[in-house]
Structures are given as structure tokens and as C-alpha cells.
Amino acid sequence: MKMKNITLVTVLTFLLMTGCVSTPKVQESNVKTYTQVGMWYLNKGDNVNINGSKTDVLSTNKKLIYADKTIPAVNYSRDVFIPVNSIVTLMDEKNEDVVLLQYDGKIISLENRKSYTGLSEDGLINRMFGATPVDLSYFSDAERELIHSGKVKLGMSKESIILSRGYPPKHRTASLNSDVWRYWLNRFDSRNFIFKDNILVEFSD
């Protein structure tokens, strides 16, 4: 009996090493991952662009994943808001252009167009998601309320705006040290956020 047990363990070990038995994926085991900034997903339009064709289907390893919601890389602020410190599950199916996540019972595709993010796939994941919630205790009650609602008002700091609104697209805001950041509401409507001494003092077209 002891010899049979040893043989069984040996066989199972071999199968695991050769990939014949699939192991559970960490991203699918309900491990808590927290959003590190606020973000919006679109209900319609602006589908994921994979391999040069517009589609809402992500294909990796010959597997089709239907993502019915999209978070554009340009970081629009419309449709449905996901606040900072929301719990999401990152899915294992991804490529350099798209990261898939589960939130509120939905599969959502997060675009990564490097001209807008300036980041690799792993860099984007590390910036947008974390193992622990963001500490908001350093902000005033008024700022925390704005952060949780995804709103921006004059007098907010750069740090609180990033937590509320997310990062500005890199193609028009090359450095966060700049006193002018440009954000998009949608593809046709954008505006400048103008700062003085790290504080938002003006909006302009």
C-alpha cells in the first residue's frame, strides 16, 4: 500500500509538471485586488482593438473571452464609475494590449495603448491595481468625498485628482510634474487641468 501511494504521488507530480493536469489560476480564486485609482467603463462603443480589428472578443491561447464593457486607455470619464479601492479580480487571459478583469459580475477589458499609458502590460497592472487599499486618511473629508465619487473641483491636489480621475493620457501630458494636464470626457471633448503649486486652479479648453 505504501509503495502504491508513492507511485501515485510520483505520477501526479509528473502530470502537473508536464501540464496534463491544470492547476487553479490565482486570478480566478477570488483573491482580493483593489483598484488604485478611479476609472470608468463604457457600456457601448469603443470596443477593444485586438490585432488591428475592432472587437469585443479577446483571443488568447485559442480561447475566446467576451468582454461586454471597456475601459479605454485614453481614460474617458463617462458611463459607469469604479471608485478607488473597489475589489476586482484580474483574469489570467490577457496580452500586451488588454487586461481583463471581473467587477460587479461583469467582464471588463482594460485597454493598454502604450501611446496613451506609456506602460507595459505589467506596468499598467501594477499602477492600476494593488493587494491593499489606498490609504485615504491623508486627505480631507471633502477630498475623500470627491475621490469616492470620481469628481474633480478647483482646489484639489494632483494626488487626489489621480485617485479620483485616474492618470492623464501620456500623449498630451508627458510628465506629471507639468502644471498642465489634459483629460478626456470622451473622444470629442477634452480640457486642460491647470495647477499652481500642486493645486488645481483652473480648467481651460
Contacts in CASP RR format, 6 or more apart in sequence:
PFRMAT RR
TARGET T0000
AUTHOR 0000-0000-0000
METHOD contacts of the structure
MODEL  1
MKMKNITLVTVLTFLLMTGCVSTPKVQESNVKTYTQVGMWYLNKGDNVNI
NGSKTDVLSTNKKLIYADKTIPAVNYSRDVFIPVNSIVTLMDEKNEDVVL
LQYDGKIISLENRKSYTGLSEDGLINRMFGATPVDLSYFSDAERELIHSG
KVKLGMSKESIILSRGYPPKHRTASLNSDVWRYWLNRFDSRNFIFKDNIL
VEFSD
12 21 0 8 1.000
15 21 0 8 1.000
16 23 0 8 1.000
25 92 0 8 1.000
26 92 0 8 1.000
27 89 0 8 1.000
27 90 0 8 1.000
27 91 0 8 1.000
27 92 0 8 1.000
28 89 0 8 1.000
28 91 0 8 1.000
28 92 0 8 1.000
30 89 0 8 1.000
31 89 0 8 1.000
32 87 0 8 1.000
32 131 0 8 1.000
33 87 0 8 1.000
33 88 0 8 1.000
33 89 0 8 1.000
33 90 0 8 1.000
33 129 0 8 1.000
33 130 0 8 1.000
33 131 0 8 1.000
34 84 0 8 1.000
34 85 0 8 1.000
34 86 0 8 1.000
34 87 0 8 1.000
34 88 0 8 1.000
34 129 0 8 1.000
34 130 0 8 1.000
34 131 0 8 1.000
34 132 0 8 1.000
34 133 0 8 1.000
34 134 0 8 1.000
35 82 0 8 1.000
35 83 0 8 1.000
35 84 0 8 1.000
35 85 0 8 1.000
35 86 0 8 1.000
35 88 0 8 1.000
35 128 0 8 1.000
35 129 0 8 1.000
35 130 0 8 1.000
36 84 0 8 1.000
36 127 0 8 1.000
36 128 0 8 1.000
36 129 0 8 1.000
36 130 0 8 1.000
36 134 0 8 1.000
36 163 0 8 1.000
37 84 0 8 1.000
37 127 0 8 1.000
37 128 0 8 1.000
37 162 0 8 1.000
37 163 0 8 1.000
37 164 0 8 1.000
37 165 0 8 1.000
37 166 0 8 1.000
37 167 0 8 1.000
38 81 0 8 1.000
38 82 0 8 1.000
38 83 0 8 1.000
38 84 0 8 1.000
38 86 0 8 1.000
38 147 0 8 1.000
38 150 0 8 1.000
38 163 0 8 1.000
38 164 0 8 1.000
38 165 0 8 1.000
38 166 0 8 1.000
39 71 0 8 1.000
39 75 0 8 1.000
39 81 0 8 1.000
39 82 0 8 1.000
39 110 0 8 1.000
39 128 0 8 1.000
39 166 0 8 1.000
40 71 0 8 1.000
40 75 0 8 1.000
40 76 0 8 1.000
40 77 0 8 1.000
40 78 0 8 1.000
40 79 0 8 1.000
40 80 0 8 1.000
40 81 0 8 1.000
40 82 0 8 1.000
41 69 0 8 1.000
41 70 0 8 1.000
41 71 0 8 1.000
41 79 0 8 1.000
41 80 0 8 1.000
41 82 0 8 1.000
41 103 0 8 1.000
41 106 0 8 1.000
41 108 0 8 1.000
42 69 0 8 1.000
42 70 0 8 1.000
42 71 0 8 1.000
42 72 0 8 1.000
42 76 0 8 1.000
42 78 0 8 1.000
42 79 0 8 1.000
42 80 0 8 1.000
43 69 0 8 1.000
43 79 0 8 1.000
43 80 0 8 1.000
45 70 0 8 1.000
46 70 0 8 1.000
46 72 0 8 1.000
46 76 0 8 1.000
46 187 0 8 1.000
47 54 0 8 1.000
47 55 0 8 1.000
47 56 0 8 1.000
47 70 0 8 1.000
48 54 0 8 1.000
48 55 0 8 1.000
48 56 0 8 1.000
48 57 0 8 1.000
48 58 0 8 1.000
48 67 0 8 1.000
48 70 0 8 1.000
48 97 0 8 1.000
48 98 0 8 1.000
48 109 0 8 1.000
48 111 0 8 1.000
49 55 0 8 1.000
49 97 0 8 1.000
49 111 0 8 1.000
49 113 0 8 1.000
50 57 0 8 1.000
50 58 0 8 1.000
50 59 0 8 1.000
50 95 0 8 1.000
50 97 0 8 1.000
50 98 0 8 1.000
56 66 0 8 1.000
56 67 0 8 1.000
56 68 0 8 1.000
56 70 0 8 1.000
56 109 0 8 1.000
57 64 0 8 1.000
57 65 0 8 1.000
57 66 0 8 1.000
57 67 0 8 1.000
58 64 0 8 1.000
58 65 0 8 1.000
58 67 0 8 1.000
58 93 0 8 1.000
58 94 0 8 1.000
58 95 0 8 1.000
58 98 0 8 1.000
58 100 0 8 1.000
58 109 0 8 1.000
59 65 0 8 1.000
60 93 0 8 1.000
60 94 0 8 1.000
60 95 0 8 1.000
61 93 0 8 1.000
63 93 0 8 1.000
65 91 0 8 1.000
65 93 0 8 1.000
65 100 0 8 1.000
65 107 0 8 1.000
66 107 0 8 1.000
67 98 0 8 1.000
67 100 0 8 1.000
67 107 0 8 1.000
67 108 0 8 1.000
67 109 0 8 1.000
68 106 0 8 1.000
68 107 0 8 1.000
69 80 0 8 1.000
69 106 0 8 1.000
69 107 0 8 1.000
69 108 0 8 1.000
69 109 0 8 1.000
70 108 0 8 1.000
70 109 0 8 1.000
70 111 0 8 1.000
71 108 0 8 1.000
71 109 0 8 1.000
71 110 0 8 1.000
71 111 0 8 1.000
72 111 0 8 1.000
73 111 0 8 1.000
73 112 0 8 1.000
73 113 0 8 1.000
73 116 0 8 1.000
73 117 0 8 1.000
73 169 0 8 1.000
74 113 0 8 1.000
74 116 0 8 1.000
74 169 0 8 1.000
74 184 0 8 1.000
74 187 0 8 1.000
75 116 0 8 1.000
75 165 0 8 1.000
75 166 0 8 1.000
75 167 0 8 1.000
75 168 0 8 1.000
75 169 0 8 1.000
75 183 0 8 1.000
75 184 0 8 1.000
76 184 0 8 1.000
76 185 0 8 1.000
76 186 0 8 1.000
76 187 0 8 1.000
77 150 0 8 1.000
77 165 0 8 1.000
77 183 0 8 1.000
77 184 0 8 1.000
77 185 0 8 1.000
78 185 0 8 1.000
78 186 0 8 1.000
81 149 0 8 1.000
81 150 0 8 1.000
82 88 0 8 1.000
82 103 0 8 1.000
83 147 0 8 1.000
83 148 0 8 1.000
83 149 0 8 1.000
83 150 0 8 1.000
84 134 0 8 1.000
84 136 0 8 1.000
84 147 0 8 1.000
84 148 0 8 1.000
84 163 0 8 1.000
84 164 0 8 1.000
85 133 0 8 1.000
85 134 0 8 1.000
85 136 0 8 1.000
86 103 0 8 1.000
87 103 0 8 1.000
88 101 0 8 1.000
88 102 0 8 1.000
88 103 0 8 1.000
88 129 0 8 1.000
89 101 0 8 1.000
89 102 0 8 1.000
89 103 0 8 1.000
90 99 0 8 1.000
90 100 0 8 1.000
90 101 0 8 1.000
90 125 0 8 1.000
90 129 0 8 1.000
91 100 0 8 1.000
91 101 0 8 1.000
91 102 0 8 1.000
91 107 0 8 1.000
93 100 0 8 1.000
94 100 0 8 1.000
94 121 0 8 1.000
95 121 0 8 1.000
96 112 0 8 1.000
96 120 0 8 1.000
96 121 0 8 1.000
97 111 0 8 1.000
97 112 0 8 1.000
97 113 0 8 1.000
98 109 0 8 1.000
98 110 0 8 1.000
98 111 0 8 1.000
98 112 0 8 1.000
99 109 0 8 1.000
99 110 0 8 1.000
99 112 0 8 1.000
99 121 0 8 1.000
99 124 0 8 1.000
99 125 0 8 1.000
100 107 0 8 1.000
100 108 0 8 1.000
100 109 0 8 1.000
100 110 0 8 1.000
101 107 0 8 1.000
101 108 0 8 1.000
101 110 0 8 1.000
101 129 0 8 1.000
102 108 0 8 1.000
110 124 0 8 1.000
110 128 0 8 1.000
112 119 0 8 1.000
112 121 0 8 1.000
112 124 0 8 1.000
114 120 0 8 1.000
115 170 0 8 1.000
115 171 0 8 1.000
116 169 0 8 1.000
116 170 0 8 1.000
116 171 0 8 1.000
117 124 0 8 1.000
117 167 0 8 1.000
117 169 0 8 1.000
117 170 0 8 1.000
118 170 0 8 1.000
119 127 0 8 1.000
127 167 0 8 1.000
134 163 0 8 1.000
136 144 0 8 1.000
136 147 0 8 1.000
136 163 0 8 1.000
139 147 0 8 1.000
139 160 0 8 1.000
143 156 0 8 1.000
143 157 0 8 1.000
143 160 0 8 1.000
146 152 0 8 1.000
146 153 0 8 1.000
146 156 0 8 1.000
146 160 0 8 1.000
146 164 0 8 1.000
147 160 0 8 1.000
147 163 0 8 1.000
147 164 0 8 1.000
149 164 0 8 1.000
150 164 0 8 1.000
150 165 0 8 1.000
151 164 0 8 1.000
152 161 0 8 1.000
152 164 0 8 1.000
152 165 0 8 1.000
152 193 0 8 1.000
152 200 0 8 1.000
153 200 0 8 1.000
154 200 0 8 1.000
154 201 0 8 1.000
154 202 0 8 1.000
154 203 0 8 1.000
155 199 0 8 1.000
155 200 0 8 1.000
155 201 0 8 1.000
156 164 0 8 1.000
156 199 0 8 1.000
156 200 0 8 1.000
157 198 0 8 1.000
157 199 0 8 1.000
157 200 0 8 1.000
158 176 0 8 1.000
158 181 0 8 1.000
158 195 0 8 1.000
158 198 0 8 1.000
158 199 0 8 1.000
158 200 0 8 1.000
161 181 0 8 1.000
161 193 0 8 1.000
161 200 0 8 1.000
162 176 0 8 1.000
165 183 0 8 1.000
167 176 0 8 1.000
168 176 0 8 1.000
168 181 0 8 1.000
168 182 0 8 1.000
168 183 0 8 1.000
168 193 0 8 1.000
169 182 0 8 1.000
169 183 0 8 1.000
169 184 0 8 1.000
172 182 0 8 1.000
172 190 0 8 1.000
173 180 0 8 1.000
173 181 0 8 1.000
173 182 0 8 1.000
179 194 0 8 1.000
179 195 0 8 1.000
179 196 0 8 1.000
180 192 0 8 1.000
180 193 0 8 1.000
180 194 0 8 1.000
180 195 0 8 1.000
181 192 0 8 1.000
181 193 0 8 1.000
181 195 0 8 1.000
182 190 0 8 1.000
182 191 0 8 1.000
182 192 0 8 1.000
182 193 0 8 1.000
183 190 0 8 1.000
183 191 0 8 1.000
183 193 0 8 1.000
184 190 0 8 1.000
185 191 0 8 1.000
191 203 0 8 1.000
191 204 0 8 1.000
191 205 0 8 1.000
192 203 0 8 1.000
192 204 0 8 1.000
192 205 0 8 1.000
193 200 0 8 1.000
193 203 0 8 1.000
194 200 0 8 1.000
194 201 0 8 1.000
194 202 0 8 1.000
194 203 0 8 1.000
194 204 0 8 1.000
195 201 0 8 1.000
END
